[in-house]
Amino acid sequence: SERIVMGPLTARRLFPAPSLALLSFDTSLGAGVADYQTQVPYRERLKLLVVSYPNPSTAAGAYYNYIKEVQSEHPNLSNATESSLFKLANAYLLCELRSNQVVIVSGARKRQSASLLAHQL
């Protein structure tokens, strides 16, 4: 279920999350989307987006621009600087900054599910 993302239009079609154009795909080295189905501890169907950048400062810029926009519409439930958890209408969205990558998990119905998938990377 893995797919390579070539730009914001493809990302928007394959990955359900708000404001994906703010992730600066034009300055990234590449991105990928994957579908995951978990059974334990909760039965969930999650989507993962990983965007790689040439250096950590470019990744940090894209991450902070993205969470600033999402945070203007949805509450940030996390108090960590490099990880943000948002409650959307019917699901949770987790966004993490990891060195030169931005990792986003979407579609979690339970608050812990997105974090569990992110920690398995």
C-alpha positions as CSV (number, residue, x, y, z in Angstrom):
1,S,0.0,0.0,0.0
2,E,3.0,2.3,-0.2
3,R,3.0,5.1,-2.8
4,I,5.5,7.8,-3.8
5,V,4.1,11.3,-3.6
6,M,5.3,13.6,-6.4
7,G,3.7,16.9,-5.1
8,P,0.9,18.5,-3.2
9,L,-1.8,17.5,-5.6
10,T,-0.9,13.8,-5.3
11,A,-0.5,14.1,-1.6
12,R,-4.0,15.7,-1.3
13,R,-5.5,12.9,-3.3
14,L,-3.8,10.1,-1.4
15,F,-3.6,11.5,2.1
16,P,-6.6,13.0,3.9
17,A,-5.2,16.0,5.9
18,P,-5.7,19.7,5.9
19,S,-3.3,22.3,4.3
20,L,-0.8,19.8,2.8
21,A,0.6,22.4,0.4
22,L,2.3,24.1,3.4
23,L,4.7,21.1,3.6
24,S,6.8,22.6,0.8
25,F,7.0,19.6,-1.5
26,D,9.0,21.6,-4.0
27,T,12.0,21.8,-1.5
28,S,11.7,18.2,-0.3
29,L,13.7,15.3,-1.5
30,G,10.6,13.1,-1.8
31,A,7.6,11.8,0.1
32,G,5.7,8.6,0.6
33,V,2.3,7.5,1.7
34,A,1.4,4.2,3.3
35,D,-1.8,2.6,4.6
36,Y,-1.7,0.7,7.9
37,Q,-4.3,-1.5,9.6
38,T,-3.7,-2.2,13.3
39,Q,-5.5,-4.7,15.4
40,V,-3.9,-4.2,18.9
41,P,-4.7,-2.3,21.1
42,Y,-7.4,-0.8,18.8
43,R,-8.6,-1.8,15.4
44,E,-7.7,1.1,13.2
45,R,-7.0,2.0,9.6
46,L,-4.3,4.7,9.5
47,K,-2.5,6.6,6.8
48,L,1.1,7.7,7.1
49,L,2.9,10.5,5.2
50,V,6.7,10.9,5.4
51,V,8.3,13.9,3.7
52,S,12.1,14.0,3.6
53,Y,14.0,17.3,3.3
54,P,17.7,18.0,2.4
55,N,18.5,19.3,5.9
56,P,16.9,19.6,9.4
57,S,16.3,23.4,9.1
58,T,14.2,23.0,5.9
59,A,12.2,20.2,7.6
60,A,11.7,22.4,10.7
61,G,10.5,25.3,8.6
62,A,7.9,23.1,6.8
63,Y,6.8,21.5,10.1
64,Y,6.3,24.8,11.9
65,N,4.5,26.4,9.0
66,Y,2.2,23.3,8.8
67,I,1.3,23.1,12.4
68,K,0.8,26.8,12.7
69,E,-1.9,26.6,10.0
70,V,-3.5,23.5,11.4
71,Q,-3.4,24.9,14.9
72,S,-5.4,27.9,13.8
73,E,-8.4,25.7,13.0
74,H,-7.9,22.7,15.4
75,P,-6.7,22.5,19.0
76,N,-3.2,21.1,19.6
77,L,-3.5,18.4,22.3
78,S,0.3,17.9,22.7
79,N,2.7,20.1,24.6
80,A,5.9,18.8,22.9
81,T,7.8,21.0,20.6
82,E,8.5,18.4,17.9
83,S,5.2,16.5,18.0
84,S,1.7,17.9,17.6
85,L,-1.6,16.0,18.0
86,F,-4.8,17.6,16.6
87,K,-8.4,16.6,17.0
88,L,-10.1,17.0,13.6
89,A,-13.8,16.5,13.0
90,N,-13.9,12.7,13.4
91,A,-10.2,11.7,13.7
92,Y,-6.8,12.6,15.2
93,L,-3.9,13.9,13.2
94,L,-0.3,13.5,14.5
95,C,2.5,15.5,13.1
96,E,6.2,15.0,14.1
97,L,9.5,16.5,13.2
98,R,12.3,13.9,13.0
99,S,15.6,15.4,12.0
100,N,15.2,16.0,8.3
101,Q,11.7,14.4,8.0
102,V,8.2,15.4,8.8
103,V,5.9,12.4,9.7
104,I,2.1,12.8,9.7
105,V,-0.3,10.1,10.8
106,S,-4.0,10.6,9.9
107,G,-7.2,8.7,10.4
108,A,-6.9,7.6,14.0
109,R,-10.2,7.3,15.9
110,K,-8.4,6.8,19.3
111,R,-6.0,9.3,20.6
112,Q,-3.2,6.8,21.3
113,S,-3.3,5.0,17.9
114,A,-1.5,7.7,15.9
115,S,1.3,7.9,18.5
116,L,1.7,4.1,18.5
117,L,2.2,3.9,14.8
118,A,4.6,6.9,14.8
119,H,6.7,5.2,17.5
120,Q,7.0,2.0,15.4
121,L,8.9,3.9,12.6
